[in-house]
Structure formats: C-alpha cells, structure tokens
Amino acid sequence: MTLISCFSTEKNLEDQNTTMKHICVLLLIGVVLASRGFDVSYFQGAPSISDFECLVKNGYGDFAVLQAQRSTGAYNQYVGQTYRNVKAAGIKYVDMYFFPSKHHDPVQQVHDTVAKLKADGVYSSSIQMWIDVENTALYFSTCAENVAFLHKIIDTLHASWPGRVGMYTSESQWNPIACNSKEFADMQLWWPRYDGVESLSHNWASFGGWSRPAVKQYRGSVPMCGTTIDEDFY
C-alpha cells in the first residue's frame, strides 16, 4: 500500500483572509507493483549467468529464491555459485529457502547451513530465509512434534541469520503437518498454488492465521532458458 499526501500553500500577505492559492493532494491506496521471479533447487545444479540473463529477458528478473538446504538435511553445494550467477545476471533481490530435516538436530542443522552459506559468501540482511514445510512423510507423526521442531528451527535462524525468516507452505500441507497452527502467523507466507494466475488473492483462503500471502508460487517445474524454474509472483 502506498499513501502519499502532498500539498502546498501560498499566503497572500496583502489579504488578511490568508487565501490558499494552491492545494494538491495525491492519494494512492492499494497500488501494487507486480514483481515476477523464480526459484530453483539443488536439482538444477548451478545454472549459468547466460541462463539467468535469459530469464531476465523473459520477464523473470525481479527476484530469485535459491535452495540452501535440501530435505535430506544436506547443504546445497551449488547455492554459492548459483547466487553469484544470479547477481551477475543483474537480479537484485535474492532469497534462500531451507528445507528442514527431522533426522537432524534442528539447532545444529541451522548452524551448519548458515556457516556454509557464510563461507560461500551468501550472508546478508537483505536475504530472507524461507522455511519449506511440505510433504508429511518428511515430518513427524504428530502436529505437536512438528510445531516444536519448527519453533527450534525458526528460533535458531532468528539468532543466527541476519535477514528475515518466512514460511513456505500451503493449506493442504500445513493442516496435516501442523494442524493449522496459528503460532507462526506473524511470519510472511510464501504460498504455493499452481493455478497459473499471477495474483495473491486468486484462490486464496486464509489458513494458519495468515490473512494473505506475501509471495505466490503459481506454477512449478517450467523448462526455460536452459534450466527448470518454479514461477513466483508478489
């Protein structure tokens, strides 16, 4: 939302009534500048600078989200080079996403991945870290365990990562994994909904305490420019 109010006044000193000769009020409410971007994972390796330049030319140059940790708990060994290639292609805004592993200590896996990102030169307050919550087979059998596990992941990231921390999930995944917990509703939501529509409101229904998503992943696994991307919008 943008709210701008501008006005200027000029007093006629010869007129005791002090007339206003000029008033300008500009009010812009709900102005949304659409931004289109993409995300890639370990399975794309490290796409080249020319691949990313091609994506920019095709309208996907506003932002990128790169996988930092895989669902196995392993570090994405390509993320450092991918980050450098993305930046070299002129994409200004780059975020990361973190796929937690229930088979690893939540605190230690965060520390390990953050340390490797730092060594790779990927450590900045401008980089938001998104927690990937999907696939019930990759989480514990009870919602209480999963919520406690996510709290440890998020608390550790808040303490060790310089940027913001957000959540990536959908209603179909959040309900069975976290029983629609509203404990994380203060975090920004990156919402996967493969309807092919660049809109944050289309097909949206509130869940988990979130009133709206911040980012939408609207199409997945799209071959383009020598690589494969998921298409995102905000």
Residue frames as qw, qx, qy, qz and C-alpha x, y, z in Angstrom:
[[0.000, 0.888, 0.459, 0.000, 0.00, 0.00, 0.00],
 [0.410, 0.133, 0.008, 0.902, 1.26, 3.44, -0.90],
 [0.125, -0.875, -0.459, 0.095, -0.11, 6.52, 0.76],
 [0.428, 0.062, 0.055, 0.900, 1.17, 9.88, -0.45],
 [0.022, -0.896, -0.437, 0.075, -0.26, 13.23, 0.57],
 [0.458, -0.003, 0.078, 0.885, 1.24, 16.39, -0.85],
 [0.042, 0.902, 0.421, 0.085, 0.07, 19.92, -0.53],
 [0.421, 0.025, -0.065, 0.904, 1.46, 23.41, -0.84],
 [0.055, -0.876, -0.467, 0.108, 0.01, 26.70, 0.29],
 [0.380, 0.233, 0.031, 0.895, 0.81, 30.26, -0.53],
 [0.148, -0.722, -0.519, 0.433, -0.42, 33.08, 1.67],
 [0.232, 0.686, 0.235, 0.648, -1.41, 36.40, 0.20],
 [0.408, -0.265, -0.451, 0.748, 0.05, 38.72, 2.80],
 [0.089, -0.098, -0.089, -0.987, -1.97, 41.62, 1.43],
 [0.601, -0.337, -0.457, -0.562, -5.17, 39.73, 2.14],
 [0.311, -0.412, 0.623, -0.587, -5.98, 39.42, 5.83],
 [0.896, -0.017, 0.118, -0.428, -8.12, 36.38, 5.00],
 [0.281, -0.489, 0.811, 0.153, -4.93, 34.48, 4.04],
 [0.841, 0.352, -0.019, -0.411, -6.17, 32.79, 0.89],
 [0.642, -0.230, 0.695, 0.229, -4.85, 29.46, -0.21],
 [0.429, 0.630, -0.323, -0.561, -3.84, 29.59, -3.85],
 [0.591, 0.351, -0.695, -0.212, -2.74, 26.04, -4.37],
 [0.667, -0.308, 0.596, -0.325, -3.68, 22.73, -2.79],
 [0.613, 0.340, -0.663, -0.262, -2.51, 19.42, -4.12],
 [0.648, -0.303, 0.620, -0.323, -3.48, 16.15, -2.57],
 [0.588, 0.332, -0.683, -0.279, -2.33, 12.89, -4.07],
 [0.649, -0.278, 0.594, -0.386, -3.67, 9.72, -2.51],
 [0.601, 0.302, -0.690, -0.269, -2.66, 6.34, -3.80],
 [0.627, -0.290, 0.595, -0.410, -4.12, 3.37, -1.97],
 [0.853, 0.095, 0.503, -0.099, -3.54, -0.25, -2.81],
 [0.528, 0.744, -0.358, -0.198, -1.10, 0.39, -5.61],
 [0.841, -0.269, 0.453, 0.122, 0.70, -2.87, -6.26],
 [0.335, 0.712, -0.545, -0.290, 3.75, -3.06, -8.46],
 [0.990, 0.017, 0.089, -0.112, 3.77, -6.66, -9.64],
 [0.042, -0.697, 0.709, 0.096, 7.07, -8.48, -9.44],
 [0.970, 0.154, -0.087, -0.169, 7.76, -11.76, -11.18],
 [0.093, -0.680, 0.726, -0.042, 10.57, -14.09, -10.19],
 [0.855, 0.138, -0.478, -0.150, 11.53, -17.74, -9.86],
 [0.565, -0.606, 0.540, -0.147, 13.03, -20.34, -7.58],
 [0.729, 0.389, -0.562, -0.048, 15.47, -23.16, -8.28],
 [0.825, -0.502, 0.226, -0.130, 16.74, -26.09, -6.22],
 [0.485, -0.503, 0.683, 0.212, 19.68, -28.44, -5.91],
 [0.722, 0.266, 0.629, 0.109, 18.34, -30.46, -8.85],
 [0.491, 0.867, 0.083, 0.029, 19.05, -27.61, -11.29],
 [0.759, 0.031, -0.032, 0.649, 22.70, -27.53, -10.29],
 [0.194, -0.627, -0.040, 0.753, 24.18, -24.09, -10.89],
 [0.529, 0.737, 0.390, 0.155, 22.54, -22.53, -13.97],
 [0.562, 0.101, 0.113, 0.813, 24.87, -20.24, -15.89],
 [0.028, -0.452, -0.123, 0.883, 24.90, -16.46, -15.96],
 [0.190, 0.065, -0.563, -0.802, 23.52, -16.61, -19.52],
 [0.239, -0.412, -0.874, -0.094, 20.65, -18.82, -18.30],
 [0.170, -0.624, -0.524, 0.554, 19.71, -16.21, -15.75],
 [0.009, 0.333, -0.215, -0.918, 20.16, -13.37, -18.25],
 [0.194, -0.190, -0.783, -0.559, 17.71, -15.21, -20.48],
 [0.236, -0.567, -0.766, 0.191, 15.23, -15.41, -17.58],
 [0.103, -0.518, -0.184, 0.829, 15.62, -11.68, -17.04],
 [0.107, 0.137, -0.499, -0.849, 14.88, -11.01, -20.71],
 [0.305, -0.313, -0.823, -0.361, 11.79, -13.20, -20.43],
 [0.397, -0.601, -0.132, -0.682, 10.42, -11.16, -17.55],
 [0.829, -0.448, -0.333, 0.039, 11.61, -13.14, -14.53],
 [0.561, 0.350, -0.320, 0.678, 14.30, -10.76, -13.36],
 [0.331, -0.764, 0.023, -0.554, 12.69, -9.15, -10.32],
 [0.479, -0.583, 0.570, -0.327, 13.75, -11.73, -7.74],
 [0.692, 0.202, -0.689, -0.070, 15.05, -15.25, -7.22],
 [0.694, -0.518, 0.368, -0.338, 14.81, -17.79, -4.41],
 [0.537, 0.446, -0.716, 0.020, 17.53, -20.42, -4.10],
 [0.898, -0.367, -0.220, -0.099, 17.56, -23.63, -2.08],
 [0.061, -0.754, 0.580, -0.301, 20.08, -23.53, 0.75],
 [0.293, -0.256, 0.891, -0.235, 19.34, -26.85, 2.48],
 [0.487, 0.005, -0.735, -0.472, 17.81, -29.95, 0.96],
 [0.778, -0.372, -0.072, -0.502, 15.13, -32.11, 2.58],
 [0.875, 0.003, -0.430, 0.222, 17.82, -34.67, 3.45],
 [0.548, -0.804, 0.000, 0.232, 19.49, -32.08, 5.66],
 [0.704, -0.004, 0.252, 0.663, 22.40, -31.79, 3.21],
 [0.032, -0.695, 0.068, 0.715, 23.70, -28.41, 2.12],
 [0.688, 0.686, 0.237, 0.015, 23.02, -27.44, -1.49],
 [0.655, -0.311, 0.281, 0.629, 26.56, -27.46, -2.81],
 [0.398, 0.440, 0.453, 0.665, 25.54, -25.37, -5.84],
 [0.098, -0.889, -0.440, 0.079, 23.94, -22.49, -3.98],
 [0.367, -0.663, 0.116, 0.642, 27.04, -20.29, -3.71],
 [0.273, -0.067, 0.596, 0.752, 27.79, -20.39, -7.44],
 [0.067, 0.635, 0.713, 0.290, 24.10, -20.06, -8.27],
 [0.202, -0.860, -0.295, 0.363, 23.88, -16.96, -6.10],
 [0.298, -0.512, 0.315, 0.741, 26.89, -15.37, -7.80],
 [0.213, 0.196, 0.726, 0.624, 25.50, -16.17, -11.25],
 [0.021, -0.776, -0.629, -0.034, 22.10, -14.73, -10.36],
 [0.222, -0.825, -0.088, 0.512, 23.66, -11.49, -9.12],
 [0.318, -0.293, 0.516, 0.740, 25.94, -11.29, -12.16],
 [0.165, 0.440, 0.753, 0.461, 22.85, -11.53, -14.36],
 [0.054, -0.281, -0.045, -0.957, 21.52, -8.37, -12.74],
 [0.549, -0.557, -0.564, -0.265, 18.86, -9.83, -10.45],
 [0.035, -0.604, 0.360, -0.710, 18.87, -7.56, -7.42],
 [0.618, -0.385, 0.379, -0.571, 16.71, -9.42, -4.90],
 [0.620, 0.169, -0.765, -0.046, 17.73, -12.94, -3.94],
 [0.664, -0.463, 0.341, -0.479, 16.31, -15.04, -1.09],
 [0.201, 0.273, -0.940, 0.041, 17.06, -18.53, 0.20],
 [0.800, -0.292, -0.063, -0.521, 14.89, -21.41, 1.34],
 [0.069, -0.404, 0.858, -0.310, 15.65, -24.00, 3.97],
 [0.797, -0.126, -0.446, -0.387, 14.12, -27.50, 3.92],
 [0.436, -0.555, 0.595, -0.385, 14.31, -28.86, 7.49],
 [0.627, 0.136, -0.762, -0.086, 15.21, -32.49, 8.13],
 [0.752, -0.534, 0.052, -0.384, 13.60, -34.34, 11.05],
 [0.954, -0.018, -0.193, 0.230, 16.60, -36.70, 11.03],
 [0.511, 0.297, -0.278, 0.757, 18.97, -33.96, 12.17],
 [0.298, -0.539, -0.477, 0.627, 19.09, -31.86, 15.30],
 [0.223, 0.877, 0.392, 0.163, 17.15, -28.68, 14.48],
 [0.241, -0.928, 0.134, 0.250, 19.65, -26.31, 16.07],
 [0.555, -0.395, 0.554, 0.478, 22.72, -27.98, 14.60],
 [0.543, 0.424, 0.598, 0.409, 21.38, -28.20, 11.06],
 [0.127, 0.972, 0.191, 0.055, 20.66, -24.48, 11.07],
 [0.378, -0.809, 0.328, 0.308, 24.11, -23.67, 12.41],
 [0.635, -0.099, 0.620, 0.451, 25.75, -25.94, 9.82],
 [0.454, 0.642, 0.511, 0.348, 23.87, -24.48, 6.86],
 [0.030, -0.997, -0.059, 0.039, 24.32, -20.88, 7.97],
 [0.504, -0.636, 0.430, 0.396, 28.06, -21.47, 8.45],
 [0.589, 0.133, 0.633, 0.485, 28.33, -22.92, 4.93],
 [0.280, 0.858, 0.380, 0.201, 26.33, -20.07, 3.43],
 [0.237, -0.938, 0.135, 0.212, 28.62, -17.60, 5.17],
 [0.565, -0.373, 0.569, 0.467, 31.67, -19.42, 3.81],
 [0.488, 0.424, 0.635, 0.422, 30.08, -19.27, 0.35],
 [0.126, -0.036, 0.097, 0.987, 29.65, -15.51, 0.63],
 [0.328, -0.475, -0.581, -0.574, 25.89, -15.75, 0.96],
 [0.415, -0.493, -0.602, 0.471, 25.17, -13.92, 4.20],
 [0.058, 0.213, 0.090, 0.971, 23.28, -10.64, 4.18],
 [0.194, 0.336, 0.597, -0.702, 20.45, -8.90, 5.97],
 [0.447, 0.334, -0.235, -0.796, 18.84, -8.38, 2.56],
 [0.413, 0.088, -0.860, -0.286, 18.39, -12.15, 2.08],
 [0.699, -0.235, 0.262, -0.622, 15.21, -13.59, 3.53],
 [0.067, 0.182, -0.981, 0.000, 15.23, -17.25, 4.58],
 [0.724, -0.080, -0.138, -0.671, 12.05, -19.21, 3.90],
 [0.363, -0.207, 0.880, -0.227, 11.26, -22.42, 5.81],
 [0.502, 0.100, -0.648, -0.564, 9.90, -25.11, 3.48],
 [0.425, -0.025, 0.770, -0.476, 7.04, -27.01, 5.13],
 [0.751, 0.272, -0.242, -0.551, 5.58, -29.68, 2.88],
 [0.672, 0.206, -0.707, -0.081, 5.35, -33.46, 2.46],
 [0.732, -0.542, 0.146, -0.385, 4.02, -35.20, 5.58],
 [0.967, 0.019, -0.174, 0.182, 6.46, -38.09, 5.10],
 [0.526, 0.442, -0.309, 0.658, 9.31, -35.69, 5.84],
 [0.256, -0.547, 0.306, -0.736, 7.86, -34.57, 9.18],
 [0.080, -0.109, 0.892, -0.432, 6.96, -36.24, 12.46],
 [0.178, -0.356, -0.890, -0.223, 3.76, -38.17, 13.10],
 [0.188, -0.742, -0.586, 0.265, 2.19, -35.60, 15.42],
 [0.174, 0.857, 0.162, 0.457, 1.49, -31.92, 14.97],
 [0.513, -0.855, 0.066, 0.039, 2.87, -31.14, 18.42],
 [0.767, -0.250, 0.310, 0.503, 6.25, -32.59, 17.47],
 [0.514, 0.500, 0.352, 0.602, 6.29, -30.69, 14.20],
 [0.087, -0.941, -0.135, -0.296, 5.35, -27.36, 15.74],
 [0.629, -0.726, 0.182, 0.210, 8.03, -27.76, 18.43],
 [0.747, 0.025, 0.370, 0.552, 10.57, -28.75, 15.77],
 [0.343, 0.710, 0.292, 0.541, 9.72, -25.72, 13.61],
 [0.322, -0.944, -0.029, -0.063, 9.99, -23.40, 16.60],
 [0.704, -0.502, 0.286, 0.412, 13.55, -24.61, 17.18],
 [0.609, 0.329, 0.400, 0.601, 14.46, -24.17, 13.52],
 [0.109, 0.852, 0.265, 0.438, 12.98, -20.67, 13.39],
 [0.485, -0.870, 0.028, 0.080, 14.34, -19.52, 16.74],
 [0.724, -0.298, 0.319, 0.534, 17.83, -20.63, 15.73],
 [0.464, 0.508, 0.380, 0.618, 17.54, -18.84, 12.39],
 [0.130, -0.950, -0.177, -0.222, 16.39, -15.67, 14.13],
 [0.591, -0.751, 0.182, 0.231, 19.51, -15.87, 16.27],
 [0.630, -0.294, 0.501, 0.515, 21.98, -16.75, 13.50],
 [0.439, 0.455, 0.542, 0.554, 20.63, -15.44, 10.20],
 [0.163, -0.237, -0.101, 0.953, 20.87, -11.68, 9.55],
 [0.254, -0.119, -0.437, -0.854, 17.80, -11.43, 7.32],
 [0.652, -0.092, 0.211, -0.722, 14.10, -12.04, 7.85],
 [0.108, -0.038, 0.993, 0.018, 12.62, -15.51, 8.22],
 [0.606, 0.114, -0.090, -0.782, 9.42, -16.54, 6.42],
 [0.579, 0.018, 0.793, -0.188, 7.31, -19.65, 5.88],
 [0.387, 0.242, -0.631, -0.628, 6.67, -21.59, 2.68],
 [0.186, 0.142, 0.956, -0.177, 3.60, -23.81, 2.87],
 [0.384, -0.194, -0.487, -0.760, 0.07, -24.40, 1.63],
 [0.659, -0.258, 0.258, -0.658, -3.17, -25.27, 3.42],
 [0.937, 0.084, -0.269, -0.205, -3.02, -28.86, 2.15],
 [0.659, 0.257, -0.560, 0.431, 0.42, -29.30, 3.76],
 [0.049, -0.416, 0.454, -0.787, 0.07, -27.09, 6.84],
 [0.743, -0.312, 0.010, -0.592, -3.09, -28.77, 8.10],
 [0.960, -0.100, -0.262, -0.007, -1.73, -32.33, 8.38],
 [0.626, 0.283, -0.420, 0.593, 1.76, -31.24, 9.46],
 [0.137, 0.143, -0.431, 0.880, 0.89, -28.51, 11.97],
 [0.096, -0.567, -0.803, 0.153, -2.87, -29.00, 12.49],
 [0.088, 0.794, 0.331, 0.502, -3.46, -25.47, 11.18],
 [0.531, -0.501, -0.296, 0.616, -1.35, -23.97, 13.99],
 [0.156, 0.931, 0.181, 0.277, -1.53, -20.19, 14.14],
 [0.645, -0.651, 0.025, 0.399, 1.70, -19.86, 16.11],
 [0.529, -0.142, 0.363, 0.754, 3.65, -18.64, 13.09],
 [0.291, 0.794, 0.516, 0.138, 1.11, -16.20, 11.66],
 [0.144, -0.915, 0.067, 0.371, 3.43, -13.25, 12.32],
 [0.448, -0.302, 0.611, 0.579, 5.83, -14.58, 9.67],
 [0.444, 0.486, -0.309, -0.686, 5.48, -13.76, 5.99],
 [0.764, 0.134, 0.623, -0.101, 3.96, -16.54, 3.90],
 [0.196, 0.401, -0.678, -0.584, 5.24, -17.81, 0.57],
 [0.696, 0.186, 0.514, -0.466, 2.23, -19.68, -0.78],
 [0.054, -0.156, 0.850, 0.500, 2.38, -22.43, -3.43],
 [0.573, 0.462, 0.525, -0.428, -0.80, -22.57, -5.50],
 [0.260, -0.148, 0.710, 0.638, -0.33, -23.90, -9.02],
 [0.419, 0.668, 0.563, -0.246, -3.25, -22.16, -10.70],
 [0.527, 0.298, 0.406, 0.685, -1.12, -20.29, -13.22],
 [0.016, -0.893, -0.324, -0.313, -2.50, -16.94, -12.05],
 [0.429, 0.186, -0.295, 0.834, -0.26, -14.05, -11.01],
 [0.384, -0.625, -0.094, -0.673, -2.46, -12.90, -8.16],
 [0.098, 0.207, -0.789, 0.571, -2.10, -13.12, -4.39],
 [0.499, 0.033, 0.421, -0.757, -5.86, -13.23, -3.90],
 [0.716, 0.194, -0.439, -0.507, -6.95, -15.67, -6.61],
 [0.815, -0.086, -0.571, -0.051, -7.96, -18.99, -4.97],
 [0.192, 0.315, -0.635, 0.679, -6.71, -17.70, -1.62],
 [0.668, -0.593, -0.326, -0.310, -8.40, -18.86, 1.59],
 [0.166, -0.731, 0.500, -0.434, -6.94, -17.99, 4.98],
 [0.922, -0.199, -0.327, 0.059, -5.22, -20.74, 6.99],
 [0.729, -0.062, -0.323, 0.600, -2.71, -20.91, 9.82],
 [0.274, -0.764, -0.263, 0.522, -3.65, -17.42, 10.92],
 [0.295, -0.138, 0.377, 0.867, -2.29, -15.85, 7.72],
 [0.364, 0.668, 0.361, -0.540, -4.61, -13.23, 6.26],
 [0.646, 0.745, -0.076, -0.146, -2.76, -13.10, 2.95],
 [0.878, -0.021, 0.137, 0.458, 0.42, -14.41, 1.33],
 [0.159, -0.801, 0.234, 0.527, 3.45, -12.23, 0.67],
 [0.131, 0.456, -0.725, -0.498, 4.61, -14.31, -2.31],
 [0.862, 0.200, 0.307, -0.352, 2.84, -16.83, -4.51],
 [0.187, -0.298, 0.851, 0.389, 4.43, -19.75, -6.33],
 [0.641, 0.371, 0.181, -0.647, 1.90, -20.07, -9.14],
 [0.877, 0.406, -0.192, -0.169, 3.48, -22.62, -11.49],
 [0.613, -0.570, 0.538, 0.096, 6.06, -25.36, -10.96],
 [0.646, -0.125, 0.669, 0.346, 8.72, -27.19, -12.97],
 [0.530, 0.815, 0.128, -0.193, 8.74, -24.96, -16.04],
 [0.740, -0.002, 0.310, 0.598, 11.56, -25.67, -18.55],
 [0.230, 0.964, 0.122, 0.053, 13.01, -22.34, -19.60],
 [0.121, 0.920, -0.355, 0.110, 16.31, -20.79, -20.64],
 [0.543, 0.433, -0.693, 0.195, 18.35, -23.95, -20.30],
 [0.022, 0.118, -0.818, 0.563, 17.11, -24.76, -16.81],
 [0.371, -0.514, -0.731, -0.255, 13.88, -25.52, -14.93],
 [0.010, -0.183, 0.369, -0.911, 12.18, -23.00, -12.67],
 [0.087, -0.639, -0.743, 0.179, 9.16, -22.57, -10.47],
 [0.100, 0.526, 0.222, 0.815, 7.39, -19.31, -11.27],
 [0.322, -0.506, -0.578, 0.553, 6.74, -16.84, -8.45],
 [0.026, 0.645, 0.313, 0.697, 4.94, -13.55, -8.02],
 [0.293, -0.536, -0.555, 0.565, 4.41, -10.82, -5.46]]
